[in-house]
Amino acid sequence: MRSRSNSGVRLDYYQRIVYRTILDHQNAVTGLMPSSNTNDHAWVRDNLYSILAVWALSMAYKKNTDLDEDRAKTYELEQSCVKMMRGLLMAMIRQKEKVEKFKETQSPFDALHAKYSSSTMLPVVGDREWGHLQIDATSLYLLILAQMTASGLQIIFNLDEVAFIQNLVFYIESAYCIPDYGIWERGDKTNHGLPELNASSIGLAKAALEAMNELDLFGGRGGPASVIHVLADEAQKCHAVLQSMLPRESNSKEVDAALLSIIGFPAFAVEDPALIKTTREEIIAKLKGKYGCKRFLRDGYKTAKEDPSRLYYEPCELKAFENIECEWPLFYCYLILEACFRGCRET
């Protein structure tokens, strides 16, 4: 019996971690992952970031297959990705009327929902009870869909689904002029529930538009009808507005750790090395702490002085959160990944 290579043994170690932390929580019917054991809500963004680890491991297995067992693991991991991506697709496609209406109104109340039930794929909160308009989440779905399809996964099955994906492209293409609630689901920094133009959302929309352009969603078995089209002008407008906004995140946020997701992994939306460096240095200088990075300055979320019973704060009250903002280790992961892609081993 042939012994496993060192790379195969290490991949098995990562596979056990992936199952323990991610796939063991995937719903067997819908493919979605709840936010916790006690909360059935499945956030679009959280599910997408979670499945990226599974997809990366499947590609590592595909590259280092020693035995039939490894090929079986590759297939199993890939199908877990397909299951989750299709689960999100089915949840969103049930709101296809919203996509059509949003193209006309661009109203936050006509936006696709940001989270669904992990067991039924149905909405869990009303249109006006949550900041659903999060262009970065929909853009992230399209970006990952494009990358997975290009890697050989078959996620889209028929032309009805192709038409819906084309509609999602139209849904995000005007991100450069549509205020949204952003990655933190709160909009304006004063937390009054007002959407604003966010650089992180525009950057992810730009990356998604470029990735989807002329992509055949049926892979090598498709034809002209299954190809997605993107207006070059819209992608260029996103690029121009993004360049003009950085290193700011928005009108109310002078800097935000969310920008790490567009200057590096997963969007890589900024081409100018000088602008990338300026943005990264601004984040490190103003947000980096001992345990991680703050989301943004005067962020009261999860701090000792936060009042859980209140949804909004007056601008004058935000000073109470100065210098006590929570530091999130997650952003160290973004910095490490960005340094790896830059080839900067010293970081």
Steps between C-alpha positions, in 0.01 A plus 500: 500500500637836396564749781357850491723791398572773753273738309216245511535457876491877551194536279323235707577709808343807340204294382423400858514866605272605212243237588511578871470877460295537180344200326365333813272805532377499138129430470450163331202623296576861405880501514495824704684554827331665801678773692503284815347189653227714654436736206352372174593813304744447212676819388595507131842649568586263786406193295713615209811562706453164673471304177816661360704287741325185376555593135869579559550162668328321209741663255796405718382137498451515123859617455649239734290189436705191591223242536140440396411598855633851434297532180191400696574767760547757225159419353330502840642843589411641158141382529473659845592829330244445224234417758556821695524723191178351364334540840572873489389511136166338584449739793568803279310378195184488711536879524543554126220757501708711740792500257275622218346769719837613640634570152230767471471637853845432655315513830653326805158344563509323162843345559580130518507383860833475678409184690264205470388203705762226472230232518233642268688759287217745577544860625537533877440876542285752317611740228499795742632318807859462379756681286467250216657709225857368515646514151827352621327174601329452162823598323697249707256227394551585132877522541524158665250351253722617213815360658343164588350466152836580342660231717268238352206485744150478350282726715253641248275235343264668252431818304246628754780512756732661243240774449478559875879529531498749212238694694725498808772657285257779410410521872859585604633684197398845628671447837703818439188714557282286731534564876477173696534375857843349438679206652404600858131524410462841662563762230605839633752499784254678729290184481177676408416234245586724204674331203807664351746443218761247621835443329507135612167434325609678182830308497330162530248596231785599267679169563178302442421683177848433364486133603154442348567675169466253209492205740321187378304373799478153343879477480636321195156358415321829447420726210414864430180480708687411820757781478471795741545852364619809689489859381862616494394856587344388829812314611712802407275735697537276806876514448506880471285561809698246702828669409361837604373374839799305632646496761163611647225242536209745484390852579465420872787248537847641440645148508353152534652152533249382238729655238743213558259280304537711185870592503581130540314172536233428386425790261844636395302794362774767512773500235706799617779372732544844657129524585503148643797589718343828616174327592675216682723739696200714594318194637805380694572846642146578617334163560766243588517401866654235720235236430386592150356793306206720590220501245506880491559785742240557775338163431289412803413145394557249786681758715446525876307825456267375228131502589354180344147639533577794268525473125627852424724762662523875464826621339605675822471170690753317282791666680428266792634214286827674412808285577290211635393354164511121476801354318424209266775240425322419171665798333845361573399215266425753225838667556683166497328387179570832330867476602518144363369613162749788501781254578588693816629229735614751764139588585 
